């Protein structure tokens, strides 16, 4: 196969083309839940399942097997050498009681703080596989309802005010594979990877509902200070952003050791149902470089490419390519605007100026409300070196404003304005 390159011309490593998904027999000694009296009985079996994980680790590794049936649990912590396999018809289901999730120092919403752990937690592991054709179900309906009640009572409440866990949190790890699973109904973010490298999500179905009860802030995948990530052949439909690039927030976020860049990220051959953003940079993000999203289909949503630029955070989004995308019923094809939610300069007297440059969007078709929703805001951010090429857009509003971007190239762009 011909050598491919990232947007800054760095070669794409062969790792990105290895799509091997191991069989159960390749993952080591199996520890089947029902063999250890962990039953499909409606009881929460957190302690028993964690003991099984610990036993597998002490015995040199293996794989926790979830057989057919539904098995309830709270926070689980996977260790070096221990994998997870969910069989067809098997469901690992999260408790809807927040007291079944531990309160620990963790990374959430661009900061390290005391918060609740996820249903599945992996930290400091080299080589973790979570696969099978079964389901990991967060069981988040109760927390979604209470979140909206809280928001009605206090419109200023934050995501963390309604105490709820994520579905999957993987941190400080490498050589991670998540494949073939149904990941659904998370209380909060569905998948969150932090300070990881060489992570693959293959053939996964990631879902949370937008109706009849909206599942608030259930992002499909939050990529937070990570390098070398592949998301391929996944279906994502969530009541928030699908692929989100995080990395820190605040007026000195670029100087904090816990924050950093996302680099060499590829999202390809995916299908999107409803979502707020197909690819979103922010709102907690410092630096994103060498990002490719290609060969995707979007059924409905709010933003195809969304660059959130915080006036209280120094940010740099560069070398991002979006290509071969087919969109239906999108609100904004491109959205670049200030993002002021929970704005806080924390005593800094000047506003940091951010940048977005070397953004290429090509070979796309889209039906949308607005093609170009871009605000020129030179006092806050500078946009430069954008390329729009081979686009066929049907939009109620064109909105193209060339002066918003320094050095913009437009080649073979057709915008049909709809009534």
N, C-alpha and C positions, 0 to 999 in steps of 0.2 A: 504494500500500500504506500502511496506517495507520502512523503513527510508533510505533516501539517504543522501550523504555527499558531501560537497565541497572538493576540493583536499587536504586541510590541515586537513580534518576530522571534520570540523565544520558541524553540522547537517543543512540540507537544510530546511528552514522554510516552513510551510504549505502555506504561502502566495503565493509561487511560483506555487502552483497547483490549485489555484482558477482562473478559466478562464471565469468567468461570464462577459458578455458584456451587459450592460443595454439596454433596449428598449427605444425608444424616450419618452414614457410615464413615465419612471422612472427618467427622468432628470429635472423635474420641469416644470414650466410654459413655454410654447413654445412662442418664438418670431420669427415668420416667416417673412423673409425679404420682401416678396411681400405684406404682410399686412401693411407695413409701407412705401409703395411707393419706395422701393428699387427694381429696375426692371432689367430684362435681356435686357438692352438697349445699351450696349457697353460703358456706362459712368463709370467713376471711382467713387465709392460710399463710400470712406473711412470715411468721416465725418458722414454720415448717419448710417453706420454700427456701428461705434464706439459709437455714441449716443445711439443706441439700446443696446449695451453691457452695457453702463453706466446706462441706465434706468433699465435693468434687475437686475443689482447689487444693485441699490438703492431700488428696490422693493423686495429685499430679495433673489434674485437668479432666475435662470431659464436656458433656453437653446436657443441659437441662431440657427435657422433652415434655412438651405440653400435648397430651393425647386428645382425642375427640372428647368434647365436653367443655364446660365453662368452669374456670378455676379462679377464685377471687383472691386478691392480694393487695397489700399496700406497697410501700417503698421496698425495692429489691436492689441489691448491690452486687454486680458481677465482678469477678476477680480474674486475675491473670490465668489464662488457660481454660476458662469456663465459658461456654457458648450457650446460645438459646435457640431451640428449634420448636416451632409451633406447627403441629401437624394439621392437615386438612380437617376441618370440622372442629379444631381445637380453638379455644378462646382463653387468653389470659386477660382477666377483667379487673380493672382497678376498683378499689373501694370508693364510694362517694362520701366517705367520712374523712375529713381533713386530718383527724387525729391518727389516722393510719399512715400518715406521711411524716417523716422526720423533719424537724426544724434544724438546719445546719447552715454554715457559711457556704454560699454557692454564688454562681454568676447568673444574673438575671437583669434584663433591660439595661445593659451597658454598664453594670457596676457589680462589684463583689459585695455581698451583704448577707445578712441572716434572712433566709427564706426557706420555703419548703422544698424538699427533694422531689424528684420525679418518681414515676412508677418504676421505670427501668433506669438505673444509674450505672455508669461505667466510668472509672477514673484511673488514669495512669496505667493503661493496659496497652500492650503491643500485640495485636492480633486478636480481634473479637469479631465473631460472626453471629448475626441474629437473622434467622431465615426460616423457611418453611412456607406453606401455603395457607396457614391459619391466620388468626386475628389477635391483635393486641387492642383491647377496647378500654378507653379511659373511663367510660361511664360518667361523663361529665354533666349530664342534664341538670342535676340538682344545683350544681355550682353556677351553671349558666343562668338559671332562674333567679338565684339569689343575687348574682351580679347585677342583673337588670333592675331588680328591686332596690338594691343599694344605689345604683346610678340614678334611679328616679327620685330617691330620697335625697341624695347628695350628688348633683351633676359633676362635681369636681373630683369625685373619687377616682383613684388610679387603678390600673390593672391589678396591682398587688394588694390593694385594700380588700378585695374579695379573695380570701385565702384559698388558693387552689394550686394543685401540682401540674407540672408538665407531664407529658407521656414518656418521652425518652430524653435523657440528658447524658451526653458522652463528652468527657473532658480529658485533656492532657493525654490523649491516646493516639495511636497510629495503626495503620493497616486494619481498618474497620470495614466490615461489609454488612449492609442491611439489605435483604433481598426477598422478593416474592410475597411479602407480608401485607396484610390489611392493617393499617394503623389508623385508628378512628376514635372519634368522640372524646378527644382530649379535653380536660378541664381548662387548660391554658395552652401555651405553645405545644405543638405536637412533637416536633423533633428539634433539639437544640444541641449543636456541636460547638465546643469551645476549646481553643488551643489544641486542635487536632490536625493531623496531616494524613493524607492518603486514605480518604473515606469515600466509599461507594454506596449509593442508594440505587438499587437495580430492581425494576419491575414491581415497585411498590404501589399500593393504592392508599392514598392518604386523604382522609375525609373527615369533615365536620360540617354540620348543617347550618344553612342560612335561614331556615324556616322549619317548622313553625316557631321554634325557639332559636334565636341566633346564638351560636357558640362563640363568645367574644374572645378575640385575640388568640385564635387557635392556628397561628401560622403553620404552614406545612413543614418548612425546614428553615431554621435560623442558623446561619453560618457565621460564626463569631470568632474572629482571629484564627482562621484556618487556612491551610494551603493544600493544594492538590485534592480537589473534591470533584467527583463525578456523580451526576444525577441523570439517570438514563432509563427510558421506557417506563416512567412513572406516570400515574394519574393522580392529579392533585385537585381537590375541591374543598376549600376551607372558607370559613367566614372571617378571613383577614388575608394577609399577604401569603403568597405561595412560597417563592424563594426569596429570602430576606438576608441581606448582607449586613451584619452587625459589626461591632468592634470597639464601642466605647462612646461616652458622651460627656459633655461638660467643657468649660472654657480652657482647661489644660489637659484634655483627654489624650492628646497626641504625646504627652510627656509621661503618662502613667504606664508603669511596667505591665500592668494587667491588661492593657489595651493593645491594639495593633492592627495589622493588615490582614485582609483576605486576598489571596493571590492564587492564580491558576485554578479557576473554577469553571467547569463545563456542565451546562444543563442542556440535554439534547433528547430528541425523539420522545418528548413528553406530551401528554394531553391534559389540558386544564379545563375543569368545570368552572364554577363561579369562584372568583377570588378578588381581592382588592388590588393586588399588584402581582403581575406575572414574575417580574424581577424588580425588586425594590432595594435601593441603596439607602439605608437609614431605617428608622430615625436615629438609632444609636450606632453611628459608623464613623470611623476615622479615615481609613484608607482602603480602597478597593482597586486592584490592578489585575489585568489579564483575565477578564471575565468573558465567557462565550455562552450565549443562549441561542440554540439553533434547532431547526426542524421541529417546531412545536405547533400544536393546534390549540386555540383558545376559543371556548364556546361562549362564555359570557364573563364579564368582569368589569373592573373599574379602570385599571391602568395596565398597559402593556409594559412600558418601561417607566419606572417612577424613581426620580432622583430627589430624595428628601434632603434639603439643605438646612441645617439648624443654625440659627443666628447666634447660638451660644456655644458652638462646637467647631473647631478647625477640622475641615473635611477635604479629602481629595479623592475623587472618583476618576479613574483614568484607564484607557485602553479596554473599553467595553465594546463588544461586537454582538449585535442582535441580527440574526439572518434566517431567512427561510421560515418565516412565521406566518401563519394564517389565523386571523382573528375574526370573530363574529360578536357583535353586540358589546363592544368595548366603549367605556365612557371616554377615556383619553388614550390615544396612541402613544404620545409622549407627554409626560407630566414632569416639569421641573419648576418647583416653587419652594419658597421658604416653608420650613416646618417648625411651628412655634409651640407645639404641645408641651406643656410643663417647662416652658422657657425659664432658664435660671443662669445668669452670668456668675453667680457665686462670688460677687465682689469685684470681678474683672471690670475695668472701666471702659475698655474698648471691645468692640465685637470682632472676633476672629473672622478673617476673610477666607472663604473656601474656594475650591476649584473643581471643575468637571471638564475634562478634555479628552481628546482622541476617542470620541464616541462614534461608532459606525453602525448605522441601521440600514440593512439592504435586503432586497429580494423578499419583500413582505407584501401581503394583501390584508386589508382590514376594513371592516365596517364599524364606524365609531361615531360618537357624538362630536368629538373634537379631535382633529389631527394633531395640532401643535398647541399644547397648553404650557407655555414657557414664559415665565416672568423674568424680565431683565431687572436685576437687582445688584448693580455693580458694587454698592457699598457693603454687600454681604457675601456675594460669590461672583466668580468670573467663569464664563462658559467659552470654550474655544475648541477649534479643530473638530467639528462635528461633520460627519458625512451622511447624507441621505441619498440612497441609490436604489434604483429599480423598485420603486414603491407604487402600489396601486391602492389608493385610499378612497373610500366612500364615506364622506363625513357631512354632518349637518353644519359644522363650522370648521373652516380651514385653520385660521388662526396663525398661519405662518408669519413670523416676524423676524426677518433676517438680522436686524440690528441687535437681537438678543444674544447673538453668538458671534464671537470673533473668529474669522476664517472658517466660514461654513461652505461646504460644497454640496450642491444639489444636482444630481444626474438622473434623468429619466424618472422623475417623480410626477405621477398623475394623481390629482386630488379632485374627485367628483363631489361637488357640493350637493347634498341632498336637501329637499324641501323640508 
